């Protein structure tokens, strides 16, 4: 199939049309750039790029960028298991949690760059009933602006700091 194109005369006002030239081997064809943007803000132009957009970028997602994830793994100790998973902004993309205890356990995420304090600064809680397993996977995931922290407690309240027993659960988190 051959390409076709239309040649248009200039409008005489000196305005310019952005184009790129593409060769099909026999002819050079000028392709007009198409800009998708917020019509009131010049800075809100969307870019199509071969990378994940930055948090302040406007962008179009034309295919998923598969950069892989990092993993955090812990078999519960006799504590709240407070730990820093990532000391900078990140995204939790999934988890796999098994509760071997005879009571529910609560895995709590904290938006912090350091080791969290159980019972403080909880932003997301996953409840896992006794003897059950939960999985979650989402490439978009949950965004954490400061860092990713975790704790594991026996009670549901955000302010709870009741330690679980050793080997009560196993927690796997994948994140970027």
C-alpha positions as CSV (number, residue, x, y, z in Angstrom):
1,X,0.0,0.0,0.0
2,X,1.4,3.3,-1.0
3,X,1.2,6.5,1.1
4,X,-0.8,9.5,-0.1
5,X,-0.5,13.0,1.1
6,X,-2.1,16.4,0.5
7,X,-0.1,19.5,-0.1
8,X,-1.7,22.7,1.3
9,X,-0.8,26.3,0.5
10,X,0.4,28.4,3.4
11,X,-2.1,30.7,5.1
12,X,0.0,33.8,4.5
13,X,0.1,34.8,8.2
14,X,3.6,33.4,8.9
15,X,2.2,30.6,11.2
16,X,4.3,27.5,11.0
17,X,3.1,23.9,11.1
18,X,5.4,21.4,12.8
19,X,6.3,18.5,10.6
20,X,8.7,15.5,10.5
21,X,9.9,14.0,7.3
22,X,9.5,10.3,6.7
23,X,10.9,8.4,3.7
24,X,9.1,5.4,2.3
25,X,12.1,4.6,0.1
26,X,10.8,6.4,-3.0
27,X,9.4,9.7,-1.6
28,X,9.9,12.0,1.3
29,X,6.6,12.7,3.1
30,X,6.1,15.5,5.6
31,X,4.0,14.3,8.6
32,X,2.2,17.1,10.6
33,X,2.7,16.8,14.3
34,X,-0.4,16.4,16.4
35,X,-0.4,17.9,19.9
36,X,-2.8,16.7,22.6
37,X,-3.0,19.2,25.4
38,X,-5.0,21.2,27.9
39,X,-6.3,24.0,25.7
40,X,-5.6,26.6,28.4
41,X,-2.1,25.7,29.5
42,X,0.9,25.5,27.1
43,X,2.9,23.4,29.6
44,X,0.1,20.7,29.6
45,X,1.2,19.3,26.3
46,X,1.3,15.5,26.4
47,X,4.4,13.6,25.3
48,X,4.5,10.2,23.9
49,X,7.8,8.6,25.1
50,X,9.4,5.3,25.5
51,X,9.6,5.5,29.3
52,X,7.3,5.8,32.3
53,X,6.2,9.5,32.6
54,X,7.5,11.4,35.6
55,X,5.0,12.3,38.4
56,X,4.6,15.8,37.0
57,X,4.6,14.9,33.3
58,X,1.7,15.0,31.1
59,X,1.9,11.9,28.9
60,X,0.1,9.3,26.9
61,X,0.6,5.6,27.7
62,X,0.8,3.7,24.4
63,X,2.3,0.6,25.9
64,X,3.3,-0.6,29.3
65,X,6.9,-0.2,30.2
66,X,8.1,-3.4,31.8
67,X,11.0,-2.5,34.0
68,X,10.4,-5.2,36.6
69,X,9.8,-4.8,40.3
70,X,11.8,-5.3,43.4
71,X,10.6,-7.6,46.1
72,X,10.3,-7.5,49.9
73,X,9.9,-10.7,51.9
74,X,9.4,-11.3,55.6
75,X,8.3,-14.2,57.8
76,X,6.9,-12.5,60.8
77,X,9.0,-12.3,63.9
78,X,7.5,-11.8,67.4
79,X,7.1,-8.1,66.9
80,X,5.3,-5.5,64.8
81,X,7.9,-6.2,62.1
82,X,8.2,-2.5,61.3
83,X,10.5,-2.1,58.3
84,X,11.4,0.3,55.6
85,X,10.8,-1.3,52.2
86,X,12.0,1.7,50.1
87,X,13.5,4.9,51.4
88,X,12.2,7.1,48.5
89,X,9.0,7.6,46.6
90,X,7.7,4.4,45.1
91,X,4.8,2.3,44.1
92,X,3.5,-0.9,45.7
93,X,2.4,-3.1,42.7
94,X,1.2,-6.1,44.6
95,X,1.5,-8.5,47.5
96,X,1.0,-12.1,48.6
97,X,0.3,-12.7,52.2
98,X,-0.4,-15.9,54.1
99,X,-1.7,-15.9,57.6
100,X,-0.9,-19.1,59.6
101,X,-2.2,-17.7,62.9
102,X,-5.6,-18.5,64.4
103,X,-6.6,-14.8,64.4
104,X,-6.6,-12.1,61.7
105,X,-3.4,-10.2,61.0
106,X,-3.1,-6.7,59.6
107,X,-0.4,-5.6,57.2
108,X,-0.1,-1.9,57.3
109,X,1.7,0.4,54.9
110,X,3.2,3.7,55.9
111,X,4.3,6.6,53.6
112,X,7.7,7.1,55.1
113,X,11.4,7.1,54.1
114,X,12.5,5.6,57.4
115,X,11.4,2.7,59.6
116,X,7.8,3.3,60.5
117,X,6.4,3.3,64.0
118,X,3.7,0.7,64.3
119,X,0.4,2.4,65.2
120,X,1.4,5.7,63.6
121,X,1.1,7.1,60.1
122,X,-0.8,4.2,58.6
123,X,-2.0,5.0,55.0
124,X,-3.2,1.5,53.9
125,X,-4.2,-1.7,55.7
126,X,-4.6,-5.2,54.4
127,X,-6.6,-7.6,56.7
128,X,-5.9,-11.3,56.3
129,X,-8.2,-13.7,58.1
130,X,-6.9,-16.7,60.0
131,X,-5.6,-19.5,57.8
132,X,-6.1,-17.6,54.6
133,X,-4.0,-16.2,51.8
134,X,-4.5,-12.9,49.9
135,X,-2.9,-11.8,46.6
136,X,-3.0,-8.5,44.8
137,X,-1.4,-7.5,41.5
138,X,-1.8,-4.1,39.7
139,X,0.9,-2.6,37.5
140,X,-0.3,0.9,38.4
141,X,-0.3,0.0,42.1
142,X,-0.4,2.3,45.1
143,X,1.8,5.4,45.0
144,X,3.9,6.5,48.0
145,X,5.3,10.0,47.7
146,X,7.9,9.7,50.5
147,X,8.8,6.1,50.9
148,X,7.3,2.7,51.6
149,X,7.2,1.4,55.2
150,X,5.4,-1.7,56.6
151,X,4.2,-3.1,59.9
152,X,2.2,-6.1,60.9
153,X,-0.2,-6.1,63.9
154,X,-2.9,-8.2,65.5
155,X,-5.6,-5.5,65.6
156,X,-7.3,-3.5,62.9
157,X,-7.1,0.0,64.3
158,X,-4.5,2.3,62.7
159,X,-3.2,3.1,66.1
160,X,-2.7,-0.5,67.1
161,X,0.8,-1.7,67.9
162,X,0.1,-5.2,69.1
163,X,2.9,-7.5,68.0
164,X,2.1,-10.8,66.2
165,X,3.8,-14.0,67.2
166,X,6.8,-15.5,65.4
167,X,5.9,-17.3,62.1
168,X,2.3,-16.1,62.2
169,X,2.4,-14.9,58.7
170,X,4.6,-14.5,55.6
171,X,4.4,-11.2,53.6
172,X,5.8,-10.7,50.1
173,X,5.5,-7.2,48.5
174,X,6.5,-6.2,45.0
175,X,7.3,-2.5,44.4
176,X,9.1,0.0,42.2
